[in-house]
């Protein structure tokens, strides 16, 4: 079983919690009860169009994960014994400088990873766009269009188009 707790909407179903299983395509027979993939989408807590019962433990845990102030933590701890235990541990950890430093380092690393992923994605998009532009230029040249027309149509410089033309010959 996997449980994915995400801070973005990723499943286009109006539910806080979704679970998936592997089933056979034609008969829809479940392969196993052991393999489950669960998603808890935290932003959906604030969507008024999605039904939620704040007395349900799962909703309480999601609220706990989204809480940002002591009052919210304490309110949830009063409602749920297991959340009270987690909150007590959180209070102890937050007083320990080493534990807090480790937490902050982990948060910084996660932020850095997200930044690197975003940069890599943007670079990949840029490279893909360039490859498509070059492919289009090659196709236009194979259609025997003039170099200046290919340059205007693709946004490449005349020199770049001439280089591509030289590679085709």
VOGU-3710 file (C-alpha; in Angstrom, 3 decimals, decimal comma):
1> xxxxxxxxxx> 0,000/0,000/0,000  1,187/3,511/-0,717  -0,221/6,671/0,764  0,473/9,861/-1,130  -0,140/13,030/0,841  0,139/15,886/-1,626  -0,161/19,646/-1,323  -1,617/20,042/-4,813  -4,658/18,725/-6,647  -3,737/15,729/-8,785
11> xxxxxxxxxx> -6,860/13,551/-9,090  -9,827/14,983/-10,969  -12,359/13,543/-8,538  -14,115/15,748/-5,984  -12,975/13,771/-2,946  -10,360/14,412/-0,268  -9,268/10,781/-0,284  -9,114/8,532/-3,316  -7,868/4,952/-3,441  -6,949/2,860/-6,430
21> xxxxxxxxxx> -6,403/-0,857/-7,022  -5,145/-2,852/-9,973  -7,953/-4,561/-11,842  -8,140/-6,727/-14,937  -9,210/-4,606/-17,917  -12,118/-6,679/-19,248  -13,572/-8,276/-16,121  -12,651/-5,470/-13,707  -11,557/-8,203/-11,259  -9,252/-6,884/-8,557
31> xxxxxxxxxx> -5,777/-8,460/-8,694  -5,182/-8,216/-4,953  -6,392/-6,429/-1,844  -2,799/-5,840/-0,782  -1,831/-3,351/-3,475  -3,580/-0,019/-2,944  -2,613/3,500/-3,924  -4,164/6,234/-1,788  -4,117/9,979/-2,399  -4,861/12,605/0,221
41> xxxxxxxxxx> -5,023/15,987/-1,492  -4,597/18,668/1,165  -5,823/21,681/-0,888  -9,213/19,995/-1,274  -9,792/20,617/2,445  -10,540/24,234/1,495  -12,799/23,427/-1,475  -16,379/24,081/-0,353  -17,712/21,879/-3,177  -16,116/18,768/-1,700
51> xxxxxxxxxx> -18,024/17,134/1,154  -16,042/16,546/4,339  -16,913/15,506/7,854  -14,565/17,081/10,411  -15,411/14,338/12,891  -13,791/11,720/10,613  -10,249/10,841/11,757  -8,857/11,031/8,204  -10,158/14,583/7,779  -8,747/15,482/11,200
61> xxxxxxxxxx> -5,307/14,162/10,206  -5,408/16,145/6,980  -6,329/19,252/8,964  -3,453/18,500/11,356  -1,027/18,318/8,438  -2,327/21,640/7,099  -2,328/23,405/10,480  0,044/26,311/10,895  -0,701/27,585/14,395  -0,766/26,275/17,943
71> xxxxxxxxxx> -4,503/26,851/18,401  -5,397/24,644/15,435  -3,061/21,890/16,647  -4,542/22,024/20,147  -8,130/21,970/18,877  -7,417/18,845/16,824  -5,502/17,236/19,708  -8,617/17,623/21,873  -10,746/15,780/19,303  -8,408/12,890/18,543
81> xxxxxxxxxx> -6,181/10,944/20,978  -3,737/9,848/18,264  -3,368/13,424/17,033  -2,762/14,476/20,667  0,117/11,984/20,810  1,560/13,259/17,511  1,187/16,857/18,678  3,031/16,077/21,927  5,889/14,541/19,939  5,889/17,561/17,631
91> xxxxxxxxxx> 6,192/19,874/20,636  9,167/17,901/21,971  10,888/17,877/18,592  10,328/21,591/18,088  12,166/22,299/21,356  15,206/20,255/20,285  17,594/22,480/18,305  19,192/19,526/16,518  15,847/18,048/15,491  14,634/21,445/14,295
101> xxxxxxxxxx> 17,869/21,986/12,342  17,458/18,567/10,697  13,856/19,413/9,826  14,817/22,788/8,370  17,649/21,186/6,372  15,197/18,640/4,981  12,735/21,385/4,053  15,529/23,342/2,334  16,578/20,222/0,403  12,991/19,596/-0,706
111> xxxxxxxxxx> 12,738/23,209/-1,857  16,030/22,867/-3,748  14,822/19,641/-5,387  11,637/21,351/-6,545  13,671/24,252/-7,946  15,981/21,836/-9,802  13,002/19,900/-11,185  11,351/23,101/-12,367  14,575/24,251/-14,043  15,088/20,858/-15,689
121> xxxxxxxxxx> 11,508/20,862/-16,940  11,836/24,370/-18,353  15,137/23,417/-20,010  13,537/20,289/-21,464  10,674/22,331/-22,883  13,139/24,793/-24,379  15,192/21,969/-25,941  12,073/20,280/-27,276  10,901/23,530/-28,841  14,312/24,048/-30,464
131> xxxxxxxxxx> 14,308/20,467/-31,808  10,844/20,980/-33,274  11,932/24,253/-34,877  14,966/22,553/-36,455  12,809/19,649/-37,659  10,381/22,118/-39,241  13,264/23,967/-40,899  14,560/20,668/-42,344  11,102/19,837/-43,686  10,748/23,291/-45,265
141> xxxxxxxxxx> 14,182/22,968/-46,862  13,297/19,512/-48,199  10,239/21,166/-49,751  12,772/23,467/-51,449  11,597/26,692/-49,814  14,032/29,602/-49,945  16,401/29,977/-46,974  15,053/33,417/-46,025  11,474/32,088/-46,087  12,472/29,182/-43,820
151> xxxxxxxxxx> 14,189/31,615/-41,459  11,105/33,835/-41,295  8,776/30,848/-40,855  10,769/29,230/-38,055  12,275/32,220/-36,298  15,784/30,879/-36,904  18,511/33,108/-38,261  19,527/32,791/-41,911  22,914/31,459/-40,716  21,208/28,748/-38,647
161> xxxxxxxxx> 19,056/27,736/-41,626  22,114/27,654/-43,902  23,893/25,399/-41,391  20,868/23,037/-41,320  20,760/23,078/-45,123  24,455/22,146/-45,219  23,762/19,191/-42,902  21,030/17,952/-45,247  23,340/17,881/-48,263
//
